[in-house]
Amino acid sequence: MTHVAVVGGGPAGLSAALFTAKNGIETTVFDTDGTWVHNAHLFNYPGIGSQDGSAYVETLRTQVDSFGVEREQGVEVTGVSPAGGGWPTTWAVRSTATSSTWT
Ligand SMILES: Cc1cc2nc3c(=O)[nH]c(=O)nc-3n(C[C@H](O)[C@H](O)[C@H](O)COP(=O)(O)OP(=O)(O)OC[C@H]3O[C@@H](n4cnc5c(N)ncnc54)[C@H](O)[C@@H]3O)c2cc1C
């Protein structure tokens, strides 16, 4: 069972996932891939002179993948609720894409 569920796989969500996974906490990212970074271009971000936004997203994804983050791409989270033992030890994430519940 994953310990951290991150809703959103833009720069913020992937940054959060990077740090939790890096510290040995099992992490799952749910993402509908609507980040505006796909339409952006990075200029003079520290360490990056100029890079296409989608290329940057791919770099972030590769980085979190290397730490074992599970990414559920195309999965929209429609609700988070305590289940069984109660928040935060047990939880459920509901998705419209697959009508699934993650626990
Ligand atoms: C018009 C515009 C132009 C921009 N141009 C530039 C630029 O040229 N250069 C630049 O550096 N920055 C640019 N930005 C800024 C940049 O897009 C943001 O700073 C950045 O996207 C914020 O990252 P974030 O992770 O907080 O959110 P987002 O990038 O919005 O990521 C959120 C992610 O969560 C997903 N999501 C949302 N709800 C759910 C849900 N319920 N379940 C699952 N997934 C979900 C979305 O699909 C998305 O993939 C621009 C922004 C805008 C609006």
The ligand as an SDF file (V2000), in Angstrom:
LIG
                    3D

 53 58  0  0  0  0  0  0  0  0999 V2000
   -1.0750   30.7250  -19.7580 C   0  0  0  0  0  0  0  0  0  0  0  0
    0.1130   30.2810  -18.9460 C   0  0  0  0  0  0  0  0  0  0  0  0
    1.3930   30.3940  -19.5040 C   0  0  0  0  0  0  0  0  0  0  0  0
    2.5190   30.0090  -18.7730 C   0  0  0  0  0  0  0  0  0  0  0  0
    3.7390   30.1320  -19.3600 N   0  0  0  0  0  0  0  0  0  0  0  0
    4.8480   29.7390  -18.7030 C   0  0  0  0  0  0  0  0  0  0  0  0
    6.1470   29.8160  -19.3290 C   0  0  0  0  0  0  0  0  0  0  0  0
    6.2960   30.2070  -20.4820 O   0  0  0  0  0  0  0  0  0  0  0  0
    7.2310   29.3870  -18.5930 N   0  0  0  0  0  0  0  0  0  0  0  0
    7.0940   28.9380  -17.3160 C   0  0  0  0  0  0  0  0  0  0  0  0
    8.1080   28.5750  -16.7010 O   0  0  0  0  0  0  0  0  0  0  0  0
    5.8710   28.8620  -16.7020 N   0  0  0  0  0  0  0  0  0  0  0  0
    4.7620   29.2600  -17.3510 C   0  0  0  0  0  0  0  0  0  0  0  0
    3.5390   29.2010  -16.7350 N   0  0  0  0  0  0  0  0  0  0  0  0
    3.4890   28.8000  -15.3360 C   0  0  0  0  0  0  0  0  0  0  0  0
    3.4770   27.2940  -15.1180 C   0  0  0  0  0  0  0  0  0  0  0  0
    2.5610   26.7040  -16.0390 O   0  0  0  0  0  0  0  0  0  0  0  0
    3.0610   27.0280  -13.6560 C   0  0  0  0  0  0  0  0  0  0  0  0
    3.9550   27.7040  -12.7960 O   0  0  0  0  0  0  0  0  0  0  0  0
    3.0940   25.5410  -13.3300 C   0  0  0  0  0  0  0  0  0  0  0  0
    2.3230   24.8200  -14.2600 O   0  0  0  0  0  0  0  0  0  0  0  0
    2.5460   25.2950  -11.9210 C   0  0  0  0  0  0  0  0  0  0  0  0
    2.7710   23.9290  -11.6020 O   0  0  0  0  0  0  0  0  0  0  0  0
    1.8100   23.1120  -10.6320 P   0  0  0  0  0  0  0  0  0  0  0  0
    2.4270   21.7550  -10.4840 O   0  0  0  0  0  0  0  0  0  0  0  0
    1.5320   23.9140   -9.4070 O   0  0  0  0  0  0  0  0  0  0  0  0
    0.3950   23.0150  -11.3640 O   0  0  0  0  0  0  0  0  0  0  0  0
    0.0420   22.4350  -12.8100 P   0  0  0  0  0  0  0  0  0  0  0  0
    1.1850   22.5700  -13.7370 O   0  0  0  0  0  0  0  0  0  0  0  0
   -1.2600   23.0700  -13.1590 O   0  0  0  0  0  0  0  0  0  0  0  0
   -0.1750   20.8660  -12.5680 O   0  0  0  0  0  0  0  0  0  0  0  0
   -1.3270   20.3340  -11.9710 C   0  0  0  0  0  0  0  0  0  0  0  0
   -1.5290   18.9190  -12.5370 C   0  0  0  0  0  0  0  0  0  0  0  0
   -2.5410   18.2860  -11.7690 O   0  0  0  0  0  0  0  0  0  0  0  0
   -3.4640   17.6460  -12.6380 C   0  0  0  0  0  0  0  0  0  0  0  0
   -4.7300   17.5330  -11.9050 N   0  0  0  0  0  0  0  0  0  0  0  0
   -5.5400   18.5490  -11.5110 C   0  0  0  0  0  0  0  0  0  0  0  0
   -6.5950   18.0570  -10.8310 N   0  0  0  0  0  0  0  0  0  0  0  0
   -6.4320   16.7020  -10.8010 C   0  0  0  0  0  0  0  0  0  0  0  0
   -7.2100   15.6240  -10.2430 C   0  0  0  0  0  0  0  0  0  0  0  0
   -8.3400   15.8370   -9.5680 N   0  0  0  0  0  0  0  0  0  0  0  0
   -6.7500   14.3550  -10.3860 N   0  0  0  0  0  0  0  0  0  0  0  0
   -5.5860   14.0970  -11.0590 C   0  0  0  0  0  0  0  0  0  0  0  0
   -4.8250   15.0960  -11.6090 N   0  0  0  0  0  0  0  0  0  0  0  0
   -5.2550   16.3660  -11.4800 C   0  0  0  0  0  0  0  0  0  0  0  0
   -3.4980   18.5430  -13.8660 C   0  0  0  0  0  0  0  0  0  0  0  0
   -3.9520   17.8600  -15.0130 O   0  0  0  0  0  0  0  0  0  0  0  0
   -2.0140   18.9230  -13.9840 C   0  0  0  0  0  0  0  0  0  0  0  0
   -1.2820   17.9640  -14.7330 O   0  0  0  0  0  0  0  0  0  0  0  0
    2.3900   29.5330  -17.4470 C   0  0  0  0  0  0  0  0  0  0  0  0
    1.1140   29.3970  -16.8880 C   0  0  0  0  0  0  0  0  0  0  0  0
   -0.0210   29.7700  -17.6290 C   0  0  0  0  0  0  0  0  0  0  0  0
   -1.4070   29.6080  -17.0120 C   0  0  0  0  0  0  0  0  0  0  0  0
  1  2  1  0
  2  3  1  0
  2 52  2  0
  3  4  2  0
  4  5  1  0
  4 50  1  0
  5  6  2  0
  6  7  1  0
  6 13  1  0
  7  8  2  0
  7  9  1  0
  9 10  1  0
 10 11  2  0
 10 12  1  0
 12 13  2  0
 13 14  1  0
 14 15  1  0
 14 50  1  0
 15 16  1  0
 16 17  1  0
 16 18  1  0
 18 19  1  0
 18 20  1  0
 20 21  1  0
 20 22  1  0
 22 23  1  0
 23 24  1  0
 24 25  2  0
 24 26  1  0
 24 27  1  0
 27 28  1  0
 28 29  2  0
 28 30  1  0
 28 31  1  0
 31 32  1  0
 32 33  1  0
 33 34  1  0
 33 48  1  0
 34 35  1  0
 35 36  1  0
 35 46  1  0
 36 37  1  0
 36 45  1  0
 37 38  2  0
 38 39  1  0
 39 40  1  0
 39 45  2  0
 40 41  1  0
 40 42  2  0
 42 43  1  0
 43 44  2  0
 44 45  1  0
 46 47  1  0
 46 48  1  0
 48 49  1  0
 50 51  2  0
 51 52  1  0
 52 53  1  0
M  END
$$$$
